[in-house]
Amino acid sequence: MASENNMSCARVKTYTASKIGAIERHNERKNNDYGNVNVDPERIPMNVHFKNPGDKSYMDILLAMEESGEISRRGLKADAVLFDEIVFDVNTMYFETNGGYEYAKRFYQEAYRYACSKYGERNIVTAVMHADEINKAATDELGYPVYHYHMHLVAMPTVKKEILWTKRCKDPKLVGTVKETVTQISHSKMWASTEPLLDENGKQVFRKNGKPKFRPSYSVLQDEFFLHMNEHGFVGFSRGKEGSTAEHLSSLEYQIRKDRERLEQIQQNVKEARHDFQFAEEIDKTLEEIDGTGKRNPLTKKVSLSEEEYDELTALAKEAVTGREVIADLSRSKEAYKKDADYYEGCYSDLKRKYNSLKEKCKPFLDALEHFPDVALKFIETVRDLFAKRDAAEKAERERIRAEKEKEAAAKKQAALERRMKNRNRGSRER
């Protein structure tokens, strides 16, 4: 039986030529720092490629295939979508309870086979299972490192396109016939939905203009992925529910994750500010020691130095020739660094308080989602209805006030017109 907490996900994102580089660096672990995405650098070698781009960039692969005639970008705009990325995913604990790393490899190997049937293996640029991202919540709960396994797959969405002979063709008989068939990159055409949208009675749903509605293509993808995995023996999870509270939960989790990232950044700023402050403080102590060197005669105002003090002072004087400006700057910076440290510590405390408050406020909702998802869904639907009714009532009130003002303005205008006519008639009679 599938656990209500374990749900599959196949999330599609699109990328243009100018945007693909960022996701490539993330997928292929080409970044220098992963402090904000819970990546454990020591586990990067454990990531598994089912399709490896090697030393070529994603765009290099596309351009090579275009040059060989395997694909075409004919007629596309400069900012056209060239790549799809599908993130295949199931909850962390699904893999943890079914064998962890080895089970995840078998699972995503089969997910890759499904993607090949969707795009064609030749059009897939990369497919990599990430095994290096730690799930901190699960780790804290279980008391040992738990990793979140998921797969990033990048492919070129293509369709077959027939190129016809135009009127420029010297042979009139060929005009309008097929000249050649090319493999055209086209996200919109590949993902055009052809499955009818049916109502509760199984009847076709139509738009106001009479045209039929079709199921969103990404919903069809969710169905296909779930069924494919089940048919190949991977069970124990549910298909991501359409219209469920999952989208709200994802939004909430994203907000919490961003708050965590901000906390981590502020902690880093505090650490750096403290380091700079300590260094400036050490410089300040050195300056105080120099000021206290030697013994001053109160009568002659002369200062007597021991041989050791003299040697030390002359050495410092030589260093000062080249380092005077730096020391002065560091001395002036002492208070500035201290202020920075105090400021960042204040920001950290304030943000941590807000984060804990948000987490506490959301706890009942998250608990309801986990234990009573149907009730939580009804609650959200009820709140949506209340907001819709409120918006409708406010709109009706605005319309009423506007109509009254227009009516009042029209009445004043009519009264003014009648007064002018009355005065005009009175003047005519007097003449």
C-alpha positions in Angstrom: 0.0 0.0 0.0 1.2 3.5 -0.9 2.0 5.8 2.0 0.1 9.0 2.0 3.3 10.9 2.9 5.2 9.5 -0.1 4.4 11.2 -3.4 6.1 11.2 -6.8 6.9 14.4 -8.6 8.0 15.1 -12.2 8.6 18.9 -12.3 9.3 20.5 -15.7 11.4 23.8 -16.1 12.4 25.4 -19.4 15.6 27.2 -20.2 16.9 29.4 -23.0 20.5 29.6 -24.3 21.3 32.4 -21.9 19.8 30.7 -18.8 21.0 27.1 -19.2 24.5 27.8 -17.8 23.3 28.3 -14.2 21.4 25.0 -14.0 24.3 23.2 -15.7 26.7 24.4 -13.0 24.3 23.1 -10.3 23.5 19.8 -11.9 27.1 18.9 -12.8 28.5 20.3 -9.5 30.7 22.9 -11.2 30.0 25.6 -8.6 32.7 26.4 -6.0 30.3 26.9 -3.1 27.1 24.9 -2.2 26.6 26.4 1.3 23.0 27.2 0.7 21.7 23.9 -0.8 22.9 21.4 1.8 25.4 19.8 -0.5 28.0 17.5 1.2 31.1 17.9 -1.0 32.5 14.6 0.1 29.5 12.8 -1.4 29.7 14.5 -4.8 31.5 11.5 -6.3 28.5 9.3 -5.3 26.2 11.2 -7.7 25.2 8.9 -10.5 25.0 9.8 -14.2 22.7 7.8 -16.4 23.6 10.1 -19.3 26.9 12.0 -18.9 27.7 15.1 -21.0 31.4 14.6 -20.3 33.5 17.6 -20.7 31.1 19.3 -23.1 28.6 22.0 -22.0 24.9 21.6 -22.7 25.1 24.2 -25.4 28.1 22.5 -27.0 26.1 19.3 -27.3 23.1 21.2 -28.9 25.4 23.0 -31.4 27.1 19.8 -32.4 23.8 18.1 -33.1 22.6 21.1 -35.0 25.8 21.1 -37.1 25.4 17.4 -37.9 21.7 18.0 -39.0 20.2 15.9 -36.2 18.2 18.8 -34.8 17.2 22.2 -36.2 16.6 25.7 -34.7 15.2 27.0 -37.9 12.8 29.9 -37.4 13.3 30.1 -33.6 13.8 33.4 -31.8 16.9 34.3 -29.9 15.2 33.8 -26.6 13.4 30.6 -27.5 13.2 27.6 -25.1 15.9 25.1 -26.1 16.1 22.8 -23.1 13.6 21.2 -20.7 14.7 20.1 -17.3 12.6 17.4 -15.5 13.3 16.9 -11.8 12.1 13.4 -10.8 11.5 13.2 -7.1 9.9 11.2 -4.3 10.0 12.0 -0.6 13.2 11.4 1.2 11.9 8.8 3.6 10.5 6.7 0.8 14.1 5.8 -0.3 15.4 5.7 3.3 12.9 3.0 4.2 13.4 1.0 1.0 17.2 0.6 0.9 18.6 4.1 0.6 21.3 4.8 -2.0 21.2 1.4 -3.9 17.4 1.5 -4.2 17.5 5.1 -5.4 19.9 4.1 -8.2 17.6 1.4 -9.4 14.6 3.7 -9.1 16.1 6.5 -11.2 17.6 4.1 -13.7 14.0 3.2 -14.5 12.9 6.8 -14.4 15.6 7.5 -17.0 14.2 4.8 -19.2 10.8 6.5 -19.0 12.4 9.8 -20.0 14.1 8.1 -23.0 10.7 7.0 -24.2 9.4 10.6 -23.9 12.3 12.5 -25.5 14.4 9.9 -27.3 17.7 9.1 -25.7 19.7 11.0 -28.3 18.0 14.2 -27.3 18.8 13.8 -23.6 21.8 15.9 -22.7 22.3 14.8 -19.1 20.6 12.7 -16.4 22.2 12.7 -13.0 21.0 11.4 -9.6 22.1 13.7 -6.8 23.0 11.7 -3.7 25.0 14.5 -1.9 22.2 16.8 -0.6 21.6 16.1 3.1 18.1 16.3 4.5 18.7 18.1 7.8 15.2 17.6 9.2 15.3 13.8 8.6 18.9 13.7 9.9 17.9 15.5 13.2 14.9 13.2 13.5 16.8 9.9 12.9 20.1 10.8 14.5 22.2 9.9 11.5 22.9 11.5 8.1 20.0 11.1 5.7 20.3 12.2 2.1 17.6 13.3 -0.4 17.8 11.4 -3.7 16.4 13.0 -6.8 17.3 13.2 -10.5 17.9 16.2 -12.8 17.3 15.4 -16.5 18.0 17.9 -19.2 16.7 17.3 -22.7 15.9 19.1 -26.0 12.2 19.0 -26.7 11.8 18.2 -30.4 9.0 17.4 -33.0 9.1 16.2 -36.6 8.5 19.1 -38.9 7.8 18.9 -42.6 9.4 21.6 -44.8 7.4 22.3 -48.0 8.6 23.5 -51.4 7.7 27.2 -51.8 6.7 29.1 -55.0 10.4 29.8 -55.6 10.8 26.2 -56.7 11.4 26.0 -60.5 9.2 22.9 -60.8 5.5 24.0 -60.2 4.5 20.4 -59.5 6.6 20.4 -56.3 5.2 23.6 -54.8 3.4 22.7 -51.5 4.8 19.2 -51.3 7.3 17.9 -48.7 10.8 19.0 -49.4 12.3 17.5 -46.2 11.5 16.5 -42.7 13.6 17.9 -39.9 13.8 17.4 -36.1 12.7 20.8 -34.9 13.3 22.0 -31.3 9.9 23.1 -30.0 8.8 23.0 -26.4 5.3 24.2 -27.0 4.6 21.7 -29.8 6.1 18.7 -27.9 4.0 19.5 -24.8 0.8 20.4 -26.7 -1.9 18.4 -24.8 -4.3 16.2 -26.9 -6.0 14.4 -24.0 -9.6 15.8 -23.5 -10.5 17.3 -20.1 -13.6 15.4 -18.8 -16.0 16.5 -16.1 -17.3 14.3 -13.2 -19.7 12.6 -15.5 -17.0 11.7 -18.0 -18.1 14.3 -20.6 -15.9 16.6 -22.6 -15.4 20.1 -21.0 -15.7 23.1 -23.4 -14.6 26.7 -23.2 -17.0 29.6 -23.4 -16.2 30.0 -27.1 -17.1 26.4 -27.7 -13.6 25.0 -28.1 -12.8 21.8 -26.2 -10.5 21.9 -23.1 -7.6 19.6 -22.7 -5.8 18.2 -19.7 -2.6 20.1 -18.8 0.3 18.2 -20.4 2.3 18.3 -17.1 -0.6 16.5 -15.4 -0.5 13.8 -18.0 3.3 13.6 -17.4 2.6 13.0 -13.7 0.2 10.2 -14.6 2.6 8.5 -17.0 5.6 8.7 -14.7 3.6 7.2 -11.8 2.1 4.4 -13.9 5.4 3.6 -15.5 7.2 3.2 -12.2 4.4 1.1 -10.7 4.4 -1.2 -13.7 8.1 -1.8 -13.3 7.8 -2.8 -9.6 8.4 0.5 -7.8 5.4 0.9 -5.5 4.8 2.3 -2.1 4.2 5.9 -3.1 1.3 7.9 -4.5 1.0 10.1 -7.6 1.3 13.8 -6.7 -2.3 15.0 -6.3 -3.8 17.4 -8.7 -5.2 20.5 -7.0 -4.0 19.3 -3.6 -2.4 21.4 -0.8 1.0 20.3 -2.1 1.5 23.5 -4.0 0.8 25.5 -0.8 3.2 23.3 1.2 5.9 23.7 -1.4 5.5 27.5 -1.2 5.7 27.4 2.6 8.8 25.1 2.5 10.4 27.4 0.0 9.9 30.5 2.2 11.3 28.6 5.2 14.3 27.5 3.1 15.0 31.0 2.0 14.9 32.2 5.6 17.4 29.5 6.5 19.6 30.7 3.7 19.4 34.3 5.0 20.3 33.0 8.5 23.3 31.2 7.2 24.5 34.3 5.3 24.1 36.5 8.3 26.0 34.0 10.5 28.8 34.1 7.9 28.8 37.9 8.0 29.0 37.8 11.8 31.9 35.4 11.7 33.8 37.6 9.2 33.1 40.8 11.1 34.3 39.2 14.4 37.5 38.1 12.7 38.1 41.6 11.3 37.3 43.1 14.7 39.8 40.8 16.5 42.5 41.6 14.1 41.9 45.4 14.4 41.8 45.0 18.2 45.2 43.2 18.1 46.6 46.1 16.1 45.2 48.6 18.6 46.9 46.7 21.5 50.2 46.9 19.6 49.8 50.7 19.3 49.1 51.0 23.0 52.3 49.0 23.8 54.3 51.4 21.6 52.8 54.4 23.4 53.9 52.9 26.7 57.5 52.1 25.7 60.4 53.7 27.8 60.5 55.9 30.9 59.8 59.6 30.8 61.7 62.0 33.0 59.2 64.5 34.4 61.8 67.3 34.7 63.7 67.0 31.4 60.7 65.5 29.5 63.2 63.1 27.9 62.5 59.4 27.5 65.1 56.7 28.5 65.0 53.3 26.7 66.6 50.0 27.5 68.7 48.4 24.8 66.0 45.9 24.2 63.3 48.6 24.0 65.4 50.6 21.6 66.0 47.7 19.2 62.3 46.8 19.3 61.3 50.4 18.7 63.6 50.9 15.8 62.4 47.7 14.2 58.8 48.8 14.5 59.8 52.2 13.1 61.2 50.6 10.0 58.0 48.5 9.6 56.0 51.7 10.0 57.8 53.3 7.0 55.9 50.9 4.7 53.0 50.0 6.9 52.0 53.3 8.5 49.0 53.9 6.3 47.7 50.3 6.7 48.0 50.5 10.5 46.2 53.8 10.6 43.4 52.4 8.5 43.0 49.3 10.7 43.1 51.5 13.8 40.2 53.6 12.4 38.4 50.5 11.4 38.2 48.9 14.8 35.0 50.7 15.8 33.5 50.1 12.3 34.1 46.4 12.5 32.6 46.3 16.0 29.5 48.1 14.7 29.2 45.7 11.8 29.5 42.7 14.2 26.8 44.2 16.5 24.6 45.0 13.5 24.8 41.5 12.0 24.2 39.8 15.4 21.1 42.0 15.8 19.9 41.0 12.3 20.6 37.3 13.0 18.7 37.4 16.3 15.7 39.3 14.8 15.5 36.9 11.8 15.9 33.8 14.0 13.0 35.1 16.1 10.8 35.6 13.0 11.8 32.2 11.6 10.8 30.5 14.9 7.6 32.4 15.0 6.7 31.5 11.4 7.6 27.8 12.1 5.4 27.8 15.2 2.5 29.4 13.4 2.7 26.9 10.6 3.1 23.8 12.8 -0.7 23.2 13.1 -1.2 23.5 9.4 1.8 21.2 8.6 0.5 18.6 11.2 -2.9 18.7 9.6 -1.4 18.1 6.2 0.5 15.1 7.5 -2.3 13.5 9.5 -5.6 14.9 8.0 -4.8 16.0 4.4 -8.5 15.8 3.3 -9.6 18.1 6.2 -6.7 20.5 5.4 -7.7 20.6 1.7 -11.4 21.4 2.6 -10.2 24.1 5.0 -8.1 25.7 2.2 -11.0 25.5 -0.2 -13.3 27.1 2.3 -10.8 30.0 2.9 -10.6 30.4 -0.9 -14.4 30.7 -1.1 -14.5 33.2 1.7 -11.8 35.4 0.0 -13.7 35.1 -3.3 -17.0 36.1 -1.6 -15.3 39.0 0.1 -13.7 40.2 -3.1 -17.0 40.0 -4.9 -18.8 41.9 -2.1 -16.1 44.6 -2.1 -16.3 44.9 -5.9 -20.1 45.1 -5.7 -19.9 47.9 -3.1 -17.4 49.8 -5.3 -19.7 49.5 -8.2 -22.7 50.7 -6.1 -20.7 53.8 -4.9 -19.5 54.5 -8.4 -23.1 54.3 -9.8 -24.5 56.5 -7.0 -21.8 59.1 -7.8 -22.5 59.0 -11.5 -26.2 59.3 -10.8 -25.6 62.3 -8.5 -23.3 63.9 -11.0 -25.9 63.4 -13.8 -28.7 64.9 -11.6 -26.5 68.0 -10.8 -25.8 68.4 -14.5 -29.4 68.1 -15.4 -30.4 70.6 -12.7 -27.8 73.1 -13.9 -29.1 72.7 -17.5 -32.6 73.3 -16.4 -31.6 76.5 -14.5 -29.8 77.8 -17.6 -32.8 77.1 -19.8 -35.1 78.8 -17.2 -32.9 81.9 -17.0 -32.7 82.0 -20.8 -36.5 81.9 -21.2 -37.0 84.5 -18.5 -34.6 86.9 -20.3 -36.5 86.4 -23.6 -39.8 87.4 -22.0 -38.3 90.5 -20.4 -37.0 91.7 -23.8 
